[in-house]
Amino acid sequence: MNKKTKLIMVILAISSLLGARTFLYSKLVRQPEEIFTENPNNTFLEVPFICQAPLQTEANWEYHEESCEEAAVLMAYLYDNNRSVSKQEAHEEILKMIDWQIENFGEHRDIYAEEVKEFIHGYYGLPLSKIVIVNNATIEDIERILAKGAPIIAPITGEILQNPNYPYPGYHMLLIKGITETTVITNDNGTRKGENFEYDHQVFMEAMNDAGGNIIYLQNHQPLTPTSK
């Protein structure tokens, strides 16, 4: 075997070794998106809870009887921007959100997906392309969006969910933060006991569809990592 042939064989051996190491590394250190979608029906996002009456007093509920949309939007926005607020700050922020709606919508009232999108765009200045509405959403849509690392703003009908802690059942908006094979995990801002509140898939979808079935999520500005519940 001449020197040239030996050199070629050495180069091929080194290349093979490096290729194997690269393949092994790619299996051990995967991109977040691959980890997200590995088990999309078992995802949980660590979204801090904000009650729609953030101070959680009887007097505070008088301010925030209709503040479910604002609380759900605020939780999604803060999570998307990796921020948190105190209960007092959340109370003051929601009051500002209400003032914006009175000025721009003419009143503070229940709003649905298209108006929620307009509100987020106008209040926070987010591009409309970053505020996504999924019409007639399915449980598979919820799984897919959560697997991307985005919490979901969802409308529901309170009478169908039958949460015993609701002070004001009816049209409601909350935040979906996780899912299992049997339950939808929420930050249900309609009650002070709503953190990580779970609903059966069938009951939740019935309540959501009754309220229009159109969900909203924000296109993430930064990578976020969900964990298994």
C-alpha positions as YAML, in Angstrom:
chain: A
units: angstrom
residues:
- id: 1
  name: MET
  ca: [0.00, 0.00, 0.00]
- id: 2
  name: ASN
  ca: [1.55, 3.31, -1.08]
- id: 3
  name: LYS
  ca: [1.57, 6.49, 1.01]
- id: 4
  name: LYS
  ca: [-1.20, 8.12, -1.03]
- id: 5
  name: THR
  ca: [-3.57, 5.20, -0.47]
- id: 6
  name: LYS
  ca: [-2.79, 5.17, 3.28]
- id: 7
  name: LEU
  ca: [-3.53, 8.92, 3.49]
- id: 8
  name: ILE
  ca: [-6.88, 8.48, 1.75]
- id: 9
  name: MET
  ca: [-7.86, 5.68, 4.14]
- id: 10
  name: VAL
  ca: [-6.91, 7.77, 7.17]
- id: 11
  name: ILE
  ca: [-9.01, 10.69, 5.89]
- id: 12
  name: LEU
  ca: [-12.01, 8.40, 5.29]
- id: 13
  name: ALA
  ca: [-11.69, 6.92, 8.79]
- id: 14
  name: ILE
  ca: [-11.60, 10.39, 10.41]
- id: 15
  name: SER
  ca: [-14.60, 11.53, 8.35]
- id: 16
  name: SER
  ca: [-16.57, 8.46, 9.38]
- id: 17
  name: LEU
  ca: [-15.76, 9.07, 13.07]
- id: 18
  name: LEU
  ca: [-16.75, 12.73, 12.88]
- id: 19
  name: GLY
  ca: [-19.98, 11.85, 11.09]
- id: 20
  name: ALA
  ca: [-20.93, 9.38, 13.81]
- id: 21
  name: ARG
  ca: [-20.20, 11.94, 16.53]
- id: 22
  name: THR
  ca: [-22.30, 14.58, 14.73]
- id: 23
  name: PHE
  ca: [-25.21, 12.13, 14.35]
- id: 24
  name: LEU
  ca: [-25.03, 11.20, 18.05]
- id: 25
  name: TYR
  ca: [-24.90, 14.86, 19.09]
- id: 26
  name: SER
  ca: [-27.92, 15.70, 16.93]
- id: 27
  name: LYS
  ca: [-29.86, 12.94, 18.71]
- id: 28
  name: LEU
  ca: [-28.90, 14.16, 22.16]
- id: 29
  name: VAL
  ca: [-29.24, 17.92, 21.57]
- id: 30
  name: ARG
  ca: [-32.32, 18.60, 19.49]
- id: 31
  name: GLN
  ca: [-33.94, 21.88, 18.54]
- id: 32
  name: PRO
  ca: [-36.79, 23.06, 20.82]
- id: 33
  name: GLU
  ca: [-39.41, 22.66, 18.07]
- id: 34
  name: GLU
  ca: [-38.63, 18.94, 17.84]
- id: 35
  name: ILE
  ca: [-38.94, 18.57, 21.59]
- id: 36
  name: PHE
  ca: [-42.23, 20.53, 21.56]
- id: 37
  name: THR
  ca: [-43.91, 18.25, 19.03]
- id: 38
  name: GLU
  ca: [-42.65, 14.95, 20.43]
- id: 39
  name: ASN
  ca: [-45.84, 14.51, 22.49]
- id: 40
  name: PRO
  ca: [-48.22, 17.35, 21.59]
- id: 41
  name: ASN
  ca: [-51.13, 15.91, 23.60]
- id: 42
  name: ASN
  ca: [-49.18, 16.26, 26.87]
- id: 43
  name: THR
  ca: [-47.89, 19.83, 27.01]
- id: 44
  name: PHE
  ca: [-47.77, 22.35, 29.87]
- id: 45
  name: LEU
  ca: [-46.66, 26.00, 29.77]
- id: 46
  name: GLU
  ca: [-45.57, 27.80, 32.93]
- id: 47
  name: VAL
  ca: [-47.83, 30.83, 32.50]
- id: 48
  name: PRO
  ca: [-48.24, 32.90, 35.71]
- id: 49
  name: PHE
  ca: [-51.87, 33.20, 36.81]
- id: 50
  name: ILE
  ca: [-53.75, 36.51, 36.85]
- id: 51
  name: CYS
  ca: [-57.32, 36.62, 38.13]
- id: 52
  name: GLN
  ca: [-59.60, 38.99, 36.23]
- id: 53
  name: ALA
  ca: [-60.08, 40.72, 39.59]
- id: 54
  name: PRO
  ca: [-56.35, 40.72, 40.37]
- id: 55
  name: LEU
  ca: [-56.63, 41.88, 43.98]
- id: 56
  name: GLN
  ca: [-59.20, 39.12, 44.57]
- id: 57
  name: THR
  ca: [-61.37, 41.14, 46.93]
- id: 58
  name: GLU
  ca: [-65.12, 41.72, 46.76]
- id: 59
  name: ALA
  ca: [-64.53, 45.41, 45.99]
- id: 60
  name: ASN
  ca: [-62.08, 44.51, 43.23]
- id: 61
  name: TRP
  ca: [-64.64, 42.24, 41.58]
- id: 62
  name: GLU
  ca: [-66.91, 45.28, 41.24]
- id: 63
  name: TYR
  ca: [-64.22, 46.87, 39.02]
- id: 64
  name: HIS
  ca: [-63.56, 43.72, 37.05]
- id: 65
  name: GLU
  ca: [-66.80, 41.81, 36.61]
- id: 66
  name: GLU
  ca: [-66.30, 42.04, 32.81]
- id: 67
  name: SER
  ca: [-62.48, 41.94, 32.70]
- id: 68
  name: CYS
  ca: [-62.00, 38.34, 31.57]
- id: 69
  name: GLU
  ca: [-60.76, 39.24, 28.08]
- id: 70
  name: GLU
  ca: [-58.24, 41.71, 29.46]
- id: 71
  name: ALA
  ca: [-56.86, 39.23, 32.00]
- id: 72
  name: ALA
  ca: [-56.50, 36.48, 29.39]
- id: 73
  name: VAL
  ca: [-54.76, 38.85, 26.97]
- id: 74
  name: LEU
  ca: [-52.48, 40.16, 29.72]
- id: 75
  name: MET
  ca: [-51.35, 36.66, 30.71]
- id: 76
  name: ALA
  ca: [-50.60, 35.75, 27.09]
- id: 77
  name: TYR
  ca: [-48.74, 39.00, 26.43]
- id: 78
  name: LEU
  ca: [-46.61, 38.82, 29.58]
- id: 79
  name: TYR
  ca: [-45.69, 35.20, 28.91]
- id: 80
  name: ASP
  ca: [-44.81, 36.00, 25.30]
- id: 81
  name: ASN
  ca: [-42.47, 38.73, 26.54]
- id: 82
  name: ASN
  ca: [-41.08, 36.80, 29.53]
- id: 83
  name: ARG
  ca: [-42.43, 39.33, 32.02]
- id: 84
  name: SER
  ca: [-44.47, 39.23, 35.21]
- id: 85
  name: VAL
  ca: [-46.43, 41.76, 37.27]
- id: 86
  name: SER
  ca: [-47.71, 42.08, 40.81]
- id: 87
  name: LYS
  ca: [-51.42, 41.84, 41.60]
- id: 88
  name: GLN
  ca: [-51.59, 45.63, 42.02]
- id: 89
  name: GLU
  ca: [-49.82, 46.18, 38.70]
- id: 90
  name: ALA
  ca: [-52.20, 43.75, 37.00]
- id: 91
  name: HIS
  ca: [-55.18, 45.63, 38.45]
- id: 92
  name: GLU
  ca: [-53.86, 48.96, 37.17]
- id: 93
  name: GLU
  ca: [-52.96, 47.50, 33.76]
- id: 94
  name: ILE
  ca: [-56.42, 46.02, 33.28]
- id: 95
  name: LEU
  ca: [-58.01, 49.37, 34.16]
- id: 96
  name: LYS
  ca: [-55.88, 50.97, 31.41]
- id: 97
  name: MET
  ca: [-57.00, 48.27, 28.99]
- id: 98
  name: ILE
  ca: [-60.62, 49.01, 29.86]
- id: 99
  name: ASP
  ca: [-60.04, 52.74, 29.28]
- id: 100
  name: TRP
  ca: [-58.58, 51.95, 25.84]
- id: 101
  name: GLN
  ca: [-61.68, 49.97, 24.91]
- id: 102
  name: ILE
  ca: [-64.04, 52.71, 26.09]
- id: 103
  name: GLU
  ca: [-62.11, 55.24, 24.00]
- id: 104
  name: ASN
  ca: [-61.80, 53.07, 20.89]
- id: 105
  name: PHE
  ca: [-64.85, 50.76, 21.02]
- id: 106
  name: GLY
  ca: [-67.19, 53.24, 22.71]
- id: 107
  name: GLU
  ca: [-67.81, 51.03, 25.75]
- id: 108
  name: HIS
  ca: [-66.44, 48.19, 27.82]
- id: 109
  name: ARG
  ca: [-68.29, 45.02, 26.86]
- id: 110
  name: ASP
  ca: [-67.80, 41.40, 25.86]
- id: 111
  name: ILE
  ca: [-65.54, 41.15, 22.83]
- id: 112
  name: TYR
  ca: [-64.92, 38.21, 20.51]
- id: 113
  name: ALA
  ca: [-61.91, 37.03, 18.52]
- id: 114
  name: GLU
  ca: [-61.76, 39.70, 15.80]
- id: 115
  name: GLU
  ca: [-62.19, 42.53, 18.31]
- id: 116
  name: VAL
  ca: [-59.71, 40.92, 20.70]
- id: 117
  name: LYS
  ca: [-57.20, 40.89, 17.83]
- id: 118
  name: GLU
  ca: [-57.94, 44.55, 17.11]
- id: 119
  name: PHE
  ca: [-57.57, 45.36, 20.81]
- id: 120
  name: ILE
  ca: [-54.19, 43.60, 21.12]
- id: 121
  name: HIS
  ca: [-52.95, 45.35, 17.98]
- id: 122
  name: GLY
  ca: [-54.15, 48.78, 19.12]
- id: 123
  name: TYR
  ca: [-53.19, 48.54, 22.78]
- id: 124
  name: TYR
  ca: [-49.82, 46.80, 22.53]
- id: 125
  name: GLY
  ca: [-48.87, 47.80, 19.01]
- id: 126
  name: LEU
  ca: [-48.24, 44.21, 17.92]
- id: 127
  name: PRO
  ca: [-48.33, 43.60, 14.15]
- id: 128
  name: LEU
  ca: [-51.58, 42.00, 13.05]
- id: 129
  name: SER
  ca: [-49.53, 39.18, 11.51]
- id: 130
  name: LYS
  ca: [-48.33, 38.24, 15.01]
- id: 131
  name: ILE
  ca: [-51.89, 37.88, 16.36]
- id: 132
  name: VAL
  ca: [-53.35, 34.68, 14.97]
- id: 133
  name: ILE
  ca: [-57.02, 33.63, 15.01]
- id: 134
  name: VAL
  ca: [-57.92, 30.00, 14.44]
- id: 135
  name: ASN
  ca: [-61.59, 29.75, 13.49]
- id: 136
  name: ASN
  ca: [-63.67, 26.76, 14.59]
- id: 137
  name: ALA
  ca: [-60.68, 25.38, 16.47]
- id: 138
  name: THR
  ca: [-60.37, 21.69, 17.22]
- id: 139
  name: ILE
  ca: [-58.61, 19.87, 20.06]
- id: 140
  name: GLU
  ca: [-55.86, 19.10, 17.53]
- id: 141
  name: ASP
  ca: [-55.42, 22.84, 16.89]
- id: 142
  name: ILE
  ca: [-55.03, 23.39, 20.63]
- id: 143
  name: GLU
  ca: [-52.42, 20.63, 20.86]
- id: 144
  name: ARG
  ca: [-50.49, 22.02, 17.88]
- id: 145
  name: ILE
  ca: [-50.39, 25.60, 19.16]
- id: 146
  name: LEU
  ca: [-49.38, 24.62, 22.70]
- id: 147
  name: ALA
  ca: [-46.64, 22.42, 21.26]
- id: 148
  name: LYS
  ca: [-45.21, 25.55, 19.62]
- id: 149
  name: GLY
  ca: [-44.93, 27.15, 23.06]
- id: 150
  name: ALA
  ca: [-47.86, 29.57, 22.75]
- id: 151
  name: PRO
  ca: [-50.68, 29.84, 25.31]
- id: 152
  name: ILE
  ca: [-54.15, 30.26, 23.82]
- id: 153
  name: ILE
  ca: [-56.84, 32.86, 24.50]
- id: 154
  name: ALA
  ca: [-60.16, 31.03, 24.25]
- id: 155
  name: PRO
  ca: [-63.86, 31.95, 24.65]
- id: 156
  name: ILE
  ca: [-66.18, 29.66, 26.59]
- id: 157
  name: THR
  ca: [-69.72, 29.57, 27.93]
- id: 158
  name: GLY
  ca: [-69.59, 29.37, 31.71]
- id: 159
  name: GLU
  ca: [-72.89, 27.54, 32.16]
- id: 160
  name: ILE
  ca: [-71.52, 24.61, 30.13]
- id: 161
  name: LEU
  ca: [-68.19, 24.42, 31.96]
- id: 162
  name: GLN
  ca: [-70.04, 24.59, 35.27]
- id: 163
  name: ASN
  ca: [-67.06, 25.71, 37.32]
- id: 164
  name: PRO
  ca: [-68.53, 25.95, 40.82]
- id: 165
  name: ASN
  ca: [-66.24, 28.90, 41.64]
- id: 166
  name: TYR
  ca: [-67.58, 31.26, 38.95]
- id: 167
  name: PRO
  ca: [-69.15, 34.34, 40.51]
- id: 168
  name: TYR
  ca: [-70.56, 35.41, 37.12]
- id: 169
  name: PRO
  ca: [-71.18, 32.51, 34.70]
- id: 170
  name: GLY
  ca: [-71.98, 33.38, 31.08]
- id: 171
  name: TYR
  ca: [-69.75, 34.40, 28.18]
- id: 172
  name: HIS
  ca: [-66.18, 34.16, 29.38]
- id: 173
  name: MET
  ca: [-62.62, 34.22, 28.06]
- id: 174
  name: LEU
  ca: [-59.70, 32.36, 29.65]
- id: 175
  name: LEU
  ca: [-56.20, 31.14, 28.87]
- id: 176
  name: ILE
  ca: [-55.29, 27.59, 27.84]
- id: 177
  name: LYS
  ca: [-51.79, 26.71, 29.10]
- id: 178
  name: GLY
  ca: [-51.61, 22.95, 28.73]
- id: 179
  name: ILE
  ca: [-53.23, 19.73, 27.66]
- id: 180
  name: THR
  ca: [-53.20, 16.07, 28.63]
- id: 181
  name: GLU
  ca: [-54.77, 13.09, 26.91]
- id: 182
  name: THR
  ca: [-58.03, 13.75, 28.78]
- id: 183
  name: THR
  ca: [-58.04, 17.35, 30.04]
- id: 184
  name: VAL
  ca: [-57.45, 20.93, 28.95]
- id: 185
  name: ILE
  ca: [-55.37, 22.85, 31.50]
- id: 186
  name: THR
  ca: [-56.28, 26.51, 31.95]
- id: 187
  name: ASN
  ca: [-55.50, 29.64, 33.84]
- id: 188
  name: ASP
  ca: [-59.19, 30.33, 34.36]
- id: 189
  name: ASN
  ca: [-59.14, 33.98, 35.33]
- id: 190
  name: GLY
  ca: [-62.87, 33.92, 36.11]
- id: 191
  name: THR
  ca: [-62.13, 32.67, 39.63]
- id: 192
  name: ARG
  ca: [-59.36, 33.23, 42.15]
- id: 193
  name: LYS
  ca: [-59.05, 29.42, 42.26]
- id: 194
  name: GLY
  ca: [-58.49, 29.17, 38.52]
- id: 195
  name: GLU
  ca: [-54.74, 28.51, 38.31]
- id: 196
  name: ASN
  ca: [-54.06, 25.24, 36.45]
- id: 197
  name: PHE
  ca: [-57.80, 24.46, 36.45]
- id: 198
  name: GLU
  ca: [-58.50, 21.36, 34.32]
- id: 199
  name: TYR
  ca: [-61.55, 20.58, 32.20]
- id: 200
  name: ASP
  ca: [-62.50, 17.40, 30.41]
- id: 201
  name: HIS
  ca: [-61.83, 17.63, 26.65]
- id: 202
  name: GLN
  ca: [-65.44, 17.06, 25.62]
- id: 203
  name: VAL
  ca: [-66.94, 19.51, 28.12]
- id: 204
  name: PHE
  ca: [-64.37, 22.19, 27.30]
- id: 205
  name: MET
  ca: [-64.84, 21.89, 23.54]
- id: 206
  name: GLU
  ca: [-68.62, 22.06, 23.93]
- id: 207
  name: ALA
  ca: [-68.28, 25.25, 26.01]
- id: 208
  name: MET
  ca: [-65.77, 26.76, 23.56]
- id: 209
  name: ASN
  ca: [-67.82, 25.97, 20.47]
- id: 210
  name: ASP
  ca: [-70.92, 27.42, 22.11]
- id: 211
  name: ALA
  ca: [-69.01, 30.69, 22.58]
- id: 212
  name: GLY
  ca: [-67.95, 30.86, 18.92]
- id: 213
  name: GLY
  ca: [-65.06, 28.41, 18.83]
- id: 214
  name: ASN
  ca: [-62.47, 30.92, 17.57]
- id: 215
  name: ILE
  ca: [-59.19, 31.00, 19.51]
- id: 216
  name: ILE
  ca: [-56.28, 33.45, 19.49]
- id: 217
  name: TYR
  ca: [-52.56, 33.10, 20.08]
- id: 218
  name: LEU
  ca: [-49.50, 35.32, 19.72]
- id: 219
  name: GLN
  ca: [-46.65, 34.39, 17.43]
- id: 220
  name: ASN
  ca: [-43.77, 34.08, 19.89]
- id: 221
  name: HIS
  ca: [-41.17, 36.85, 19.87]
- id: 222
  name: GLN
  ca: [-38.64, 34.55, 21.54]
- id: 223
  name: PRO
  ca: [-38.23, 30.81, 21.99]
- id: 224
  name: LEU
  ca: [-40.25, 29.42, 24.88]
- id: 225
  name: THR
  ca: [-39.95, 25.92, 26.31]
- id: 226
  name: PRO
  ca: [-43.07, 24.02, 27.43]
- id: 227
  name: THR
  ca: [-42.71, 21.11, 29.81]
- id: 228
  name: SER
  ca: [-44.65, 17.91, 30.26]
- id: 229
  name: LYS
  ca: [-47.44, 17.97, 32.82]
...
